[in-house]
Each structure stands twice: as C-alpha cells, then as structure tokens.
C-alpha cells in the first residue's frame, strides 16, 4: 500500500511540474534568429519567424498576419543594428506588450561608407562568436520571461552557446592553412564583414550592406578592375538574392562559380542550411574549399 502511495505521489508531482512548465510564444524577425531562439529555448519555446527561409530581411514587407503574430507573442527577437527598418512600425501597430530582445546587444560593430553616409554593418551573426553572444542575449530574455523554467532554459541555452563557441574555433582552423593571399572571393552583397574580420577572408561585392542598394556602372567597372588586380578566382551566389549582377561581373573577370552561400536566410527544411549551425558550417566549408 505504501509503495502505491509513493508512486501516486511521484506521478502527481510530475503532473504538477508539467502543468507549471511554460511554453513561451516567441516571434523572430528572420529565419536565422528564429533558429537561434529555438535552439536556445529548447522545449520551452514555440518560435515563429516573420521572414522565412530564403527570404530577404532587408526588403521584407509585413502584412496584417504578421501584426497578429506579434500581438500574441511573449517575446520578440530582433537583430537590430538597422537591419529591420520595418519592425518598429509593426511592433507599434500590433499592440505587442511583451519583451523585445535585440540579439546583437554587446556586439563590437563596424561601419562602412555608403553613398556618403556612415552605415553600421548589421550582419554580425556571420561570426559564430557573435552567434554565441546572440544566444546569450536571447537566453537572458527567455529566463526573465519564464523564471520558473530557469534551470531548463539555462541547460539548453548554455549547451547551445558552447556548441557555437566550438564552431567559431573550428572555422578559424579551416582557414589557418590557406595562404592569406588566396583568401579572396566575390559575393552578391556586403554581408560577410564580420566573417571577414573573424576568419581573415576578403570579400568583394557589387552591392552594399543592404540588398536594396544598387551599384552604379562606375562602381561595377572599378570592382571588375579590382577583382582582376587582386586575382579573385571564385564567385558565390546568395540564396536570398538574384545572382545576375554577380554573374555578369564574374564573366567579365573570368571568376569561376563556387556555389551558393546562406548569409542572411536559412534553406527550407531538409536543405543543406536549415539551421544556423548548418548554414554557418556550409558557408565556411564552401568558401574554404574554393581556395584550396
């Protein structure tokens, strides 16, 4: 009889604990942030992204459906650094009353000159070390929104942060054996600035920090001249952008195609880059192999 009572008590305790466990409704601005939030929060988050796989966060136009998603969210995760120019209006229009997490908080940023203006590069997640910082910022916000599940959230979050830190070290080793003068590639737009600094790779691109920017004929001519002078042999398309301009430049310079990169958006489920870690690893391996 006593054994039955103990079993019943344990069962009731587990049911009570399960009932207390909370699932946070999280909305992320684009697919890469959505995956970082999902991996960080584990079983305690349900994540929806506004800009889905293969989508461009620079040019996204939100709809009434997106406003409704935000209205029901507990936490909204954004990149910041000027990436989501459309988001502030959406948050206000939705009546969202939860927590907005700026994932890039604390990142050591860098800027570029574009059209006579100094612009902050928003693509900080393309360094895995920054990805770990994103995960830490998201974890802090999730624990604040759901303190009852702090232990579980910390367990999943710290495990994921450790994975990203190892990924950063791995990426450095992939380029360490490649001569510095060979670490040069052509991409569609300037999305790899943080990658370049973290792993000592030079990227040339006809478009600026935003995919909305357009290169002038003079800029394209100067880029072609620079590519020839620097001996850049490989060009890459980006999954979220039209590759026609970079193809034209490659034809003019003799650069050969190196494959597809995923700097701003994940692939669809089941693709080669359907998580942040897979996308990052794919980009590193694809770029590095083109140089060997």
BELGI-V288162 format. One record per residue. N is the residue number from 1. RES is the residue in one letter. SS is DSSP state (h for helix, s for strand, l for the rest). Layout:
n:N res:RES ss:SS
n:N res:RES ss:SS
This chain:
n:1 res:X ss:l
n:2 res:X ss:h
n:3 res:X ss:h
n:4 res:X ss:h
n:5 res:X ss:h
n:6 res:X ss:h
n:7 res:X ss:h
n:8 res:X ss:h
n:9 res:X ss:h
n:10 res:X ss:h
n:11 res:X ss:h
n:12 res:X ss:h
n:13 res:X ss:h
n:14 res:X ss:h
n:15 res:X ss:h
n:16 res:X ss:h
n:17 res:X ss:h
n:18 res:X ss:h
n:19 res:X ss:h
n:20 res:X ss:h
n:21 res:X ss:l
n:22 res:X ss:l
n:23 res:X ss:l
n:24 res:X ss:s
n:25 res:X ss:s
n:26 res:X ss:s
n:27 res:X ss:s
n:28 res:X ss:s
n:29 res:X ss:s
n:30 res:X ss:s
n:31 res:X ss:h
n:32 res:X ss:h
n:33 res:X ss:h
n:34 res:X ss:h
n:35 res:X ss:h
n:36 res:X ss:h
n:37 res:X ss:h
n:38 res:X ss:h
n:39 res:X ss:h
n:40 res:X ss:h
n:41 res:X ss:h
n:42 res:X ss:h
n:43 res:X ss:h
n:44 res:X ss:h
n:45 res:X ss:s
n:46 res:X ss:s
n:47 res:X ss:s
n:48 res:X ss:s
n:49 res:X ss:s
n:50 res:X ss:s
n:51 res:X ss:s
n:52 res:X ss:l
n:53 res:X ss:l
n:54 res:X ss:l
n:55 res:X ss:l
n:56 res:X ss:l
n:57 res:X ss:l
n:58 res:X ss:l
n:59 res:X ss:l
n:60 res:X ss:l
n:61 res:X ss:l
n:62 res:X ss:l
n:63 res:X ss:l
n:64 res:X ss:h
n:65 res:X ss:h
n:66 res:X ss:h
n:67 res:X ss:h
n:68 res:X ss:h
n:69 res:X ss:h
n:70 res:X ss:h
n:71 res:X ss:h
n:72 res:X ss:l
n:73 res:X ss:l
n:74 res:X ss:l
n:75 res:X ss:s
n:76 res:X ss:s
n:77 res:X ss:s
n:78 res:X ss:s
n:79 res:X ss:l
n:80 res:X ss:l
n:81 res:X ss:l
n:82 res:X ss:l
n:83 res:X ss:l
n:84 res:X ss:l
n:85 res:X ss:l
n:86 res:X ss:l
n:87 res:X ss:h
n:88 res:X ss:h
n:89 res:X ss:h
n:90 res:X ss:h
n:91 res:X ss:h
n:92 res:X ss:h
n:93 res:X ss:h
n:94 res:X ss:h
n:95 res:X ss:l
n:96 res:X ss:l
n:97 res:X ss:l
n:98 res:X ss:l
n:99 res:X ss:s
n:100 res:X ss:s
n:101 res:X ss:s
n:102 res:X ss:s
n:103 res:X ss:l
n:104 res:X ss:l
n:105 res:X ss:l
n:106 res:X ss:l
n:107 res:X ss:l
n:108 res:X ss:l
n:109 res:X ss:l
n:110 res:X ss:l
n:111 res:X ss:s
n:112 res:X ss:s
n:113 res:X ss:s
n:114 res:X ss:s
n:115 res:X ss:l
n:116 res:X ss:l
n:117 res:X ss:s
n:118 res:X ss:s
n:119 res:X ss:s
n:120 res:X ss:s
n:121 res:X ss:l
n:122 res:X ss:l
n:123 res:X ss:l
n:124 res:X ss:h
n:125 res:X ss:h
n:126 res:X ss:h
n:127 res:X ss:l
n:128 res:X ss:h
n:129 res:X ss:h
n:130 res:X ss:h
n:131 res:X ss:h
n:132 res:X ss:h
n:133 res:X ss:h
n:134 res:X ss:h
n:135 res:X ss:h
n:136 res:X ss:h
n:137 res:X ss:h
n:138 res:X ss:h
n:139 res:X ss:h
n:140 res:X ss:h
n:141 res:X ss:h
n:142 res:X ss:h
n:143 res:X ss:h
n:144 res:X ss:h
n:145 res:X ss:h
n:146 res:X ss:l
n:147 res:X ss:h
n:148 res:X ss:h
n:149 res:X ss:h
n:150 res:X ss:h
n:151 res:X ss:h
n:152 res:X ss:h
n:153 res:X ss:h
n:154 res:X ss:h
n:155 res:X ss:h
n:156 res:X ss:h
n:157 res:X ss:h
n:158 res:X ss:h
n:159 res:X ss:h
n:160 res:X ss:h
n:161 res:X ss:h
n:162 res:X ss:h
n:163 res:X ss:h
n:164 res:X ss:h
n:165 res:X ss:h
n:166 res:X ss:h
n:167 res:X ss:h
n:168 res:X ss:h
n:169 res:X ss:h
n:170 res:X ss:h
n:171 res:X ss:h
n:172 res:X ss:h
n:173 res:X ss:h
n:174 res:X ss:h
n:175 res:X ss:h
n:176 res:X ss:h
n:177 res:X ss:l
n:178 res:X ss:l
n:179 res:X ss:l
n:180 res:X ss:h
n:181 res:X ss:h
n:182 res:X ss:h
n:183 res:X ss:l
n:184 res:X ss:s
n:185 res:X ss:s
n:186 res:X ss:s
n:187 res:X ss:s
n:188 res:X ss:s
n:189 res:X ss:s
n:190 res:X ss:l
n:191 res:X ss:l
n:192 res:X ss:l
n:193 res:X ss:h
n:194 res:X ss:h
n:195 res:X ss:h
n:196 res:X ss:h
n:197 res:X ss:h
n:198 res:X ss:h
n:199 res:X ss:h
n:200 res:X ss:l
n:201 res:X ss:l
n:202 res:X ss:s
n:203 res:X ss:s
n:204 res:X ss:s
n:205 res:X ss:s
n:206 res:X ss:s
n:207 res:X ss:s
n:208 res:X ss:l
n:209 res:X ss:l
n:210 res:X ss:l
n:211 res:X ss:l
n:212 res:X ss:l
n:213 res:X ss:l
n:214 res:X ss:l
n:215 res:X ss:l
n:216 res:X ss:l
n:217 res:X ss:h
n:218 res:X ss:h
n:219 res:X ss:h
n:220 res:X ss:h
n:221 res:X ss:h
n:222 res:X ss:h
n:223 res:X ss:h
n:224 res:X ss:h
n:225 res:X ss:h
n:226 res:X ss:h
n:227 res:X ss:h
n:228 res:X ss:h
n:229 res:X ss:h
n:230 res:X ss:h
n:231 res:X ss:l
n:232 res:X ss:l
n:233 res:X ss:l
n:234 res:X ss:s
n:235 res:X ss:s
n:236 res:X ss:s
n:237 res:X ss:s
n:238 res:X ss:s
n:239 res:X ss:l
n:240 res:X ss:l
n:241 res:X ss:l
n:242 res:X ss:l
n:243 res:X ss:l
n:244 res:X ss:h
n:245 res:X ss:h
n:246 res:X ss:h
n:247 res:X ss:h
n:248 res:X ss:h
n:249 res:X ss:h
n:250 res:X ss:h
n:251 res:X ss:h
n:252 res:X ss:h
n:253 res:X ss:h
n:254 res:X ss:l
n:255 res:X ss:l
n:256 res:X ss:s
n:257 res:X ss:s
n:258 res:X ss:s
n:259 res:X ss:s
n:260 res:X ss:s
n:261 res:X ss:s
n:262 res:X ss:l
n:263 res:X ss:l
n:264 res:X ss:l
n:265 res:X ss:l
n:266 res:X ss:l
n:267 res:X ss:l
n:268 res:X ss:l
n:269 res:X ss:l
n:270 res:X ss:l
n:271 res:X ss:l
n:272 res:X ss:l
n:273 res:X ss:l
n:274 res:X ss:l
n:275 res:X ss:l
n:276 res:X ss:h
n:277 res:X ss:h
n:278 res:X ss:h
n:279 res:X ss:h
n:280 res:X ss:h
n:281 res:X ss:h
n:282 res:X ss:h
n:283 res:X ss:h
n:284 res:X ss:h
n:285 res:X ss:h
n:286 res:X ss:h
n:287 res:X ss:h
n:288 res:X ss:h
n:289 res:X ss:h
n:290 res:X ss:h
n:291 res:X ss:h
n:292 res:X ss:l
